[in-house]
């Protein structure tokens, strides 16, 4: 089970951290990803991190502004977001995958959270 938290409203240029708590499995076996879905748009890849945190990958739209991290001792994954823009407004989902590659593809994720809403106002 994956449960996101930390969403909310923030102004343009602000920062926010969303978190994802995992339970019910061996967390460290999974690569973790963050995806988002804006109103009227398809779900898109944001960031991914491998099982031990040694490898991360970001969508071009968030590279340099967002940081994904994980704490396997706490079964947590985080997405720290800086320099937020109105176009970052979306429901943010965390997801878990047993894949070691092709992690930009949402079809390769086995488990999903319910999402947390992030709203950025201009």
C-alpha positions in Angstrom: 0.0 0.0 0.0 1.2 3.5 -0.9 -0.1 6.6 0.8 0.9 10.1 -0.4 0.8 13.2 1.8 2.1 16.8 1.8 0.2 18.2 -1.1 -1.3 21.7 -0.8 -1.4 25.2 -2.3 1.7 27.2 -2.9 2.5 30.4 -4.8 4.6 30.7 -7.9 8.3 30.1 -7.1 7.5 28.4 -3.8 8.5 25.0 -2.5 6.7 21.9 -1.3 7.6 18.4 -0.4 5.3 15.5 -1.0 5.8 12.2 0.8 4.8 8.6 0.1 4.6 6.0 2.9 4.8 2.3 1.8 3.6 -0.7 3.7 2.8 -4.3 3.1 5.9 -5.4 1.2 9.7 -5.3 1.1 10.1 -1.7 0.2 13.8 -1.9 -0.7 13.0 -4.3 -3.5 11.2 -1.7 -5.5 12.1 1.2 -7.6 9.9 4.1 -6.8 8.4 6.7 -9.1 6.4 9.9 -9.0 3.9 10.7 -11.7 1.4 13.6 -12.0 -1.9 14.2 -13.7 -3.1 17.7 -14.4 -6.8 18.4 -15.1 -7.8 17.3 -18.6 -4.3 15.8 -19.3 -2.8 12.4 -19.2 -0.7 11.1 -16.4 2.9 11.9 -16.9 6.2 10.8 -15.5 8.0 13.1 -13.1 10.9 11.2 -11.4 12.1 7.8 -10.5 14.7 6.4 -8.0 16.2 2.9 -7.9 16.0 0.5 -5.0 18.9 1.9 -3.0 18.7 5.6 -4.1 21.8 5.4 -6.1 20.2 6.2 -9.4 17.6 8.9 -10.2 16.0 10.1 -13.4 13.8 13.1 -14.0 11.5 14.4 -16.6 13.0 17.4 -18.5 10.2 19.6 -17.3 11.3 19.2 -13.6 15.0 18.6 -13.9 17.0 20.9 -11.7 13.8 21.9 -9.7 12.6 18.6 -8.2 14.6 16.1 -6.2 13.4 12.5 -5.5 14.8 10.6 -2.5 14.0 7.6 -0.4 14.6 6.3 3.1 14.4 2.5 3.1 14.6 2.4 6.9 11.3 4.3 7.1 9.7 2.9 3.9 9.4 6.4 2.6 9.9 8.2 -0.7 9.9 11.9 -1.1 9.6 14.5 -3.9 11.1 17.9 -2.9 9.8 20.5 -5.3 11.4 24.0 -5.7 10.7 26.9 -8.0 7.2 25.7 -8.5 5.2 27.0 -11.5 1.5 27.0 -12.2 2.1 24.3 -14.8 3.2 22.0 -12.0 -0.4 22.0 -10.7 -1.5 18.3 -10.7 -2.4 15.3 -8.6 0.9 13.7 -7.7 1.1 9.9 -7.5 3.8 7.7 -6.1 4.2 4.2 -7.6 6.3 1.1 -7.0 8.0 -1.1 -9.6 10.0 -4.2 -9.7 11.6 -3.1 -13.0 15.1 -1.9 -13.1 14.7 0.0 -16.3 11.9 1.6 -18.4 10.8 3.4 -15.3 9.3 6.3 -17.2 6.5 4.1 -18.4 3.6 4.0 -16.0 2.6 0.6 -17.3 5.7 -0.9 -15.6 4.6 0.0 -12.1 2.8 -2.5 -9.9 1.4 -0.4 -7.1 0.0 3.1 -6.9 -1.1 5.5 -4.3 -4.3 7.5 -4.3 -2.6 10.8 -5.1 -2.1 14.2 -3.4 -3.1 17.5 -5.0 -0.5 20.2 -5.5 -1.8 23.6 -6.7 0.5 26.4 -7.7 -1.0 29.8 -8.1 0.5 32.6 -10.1 
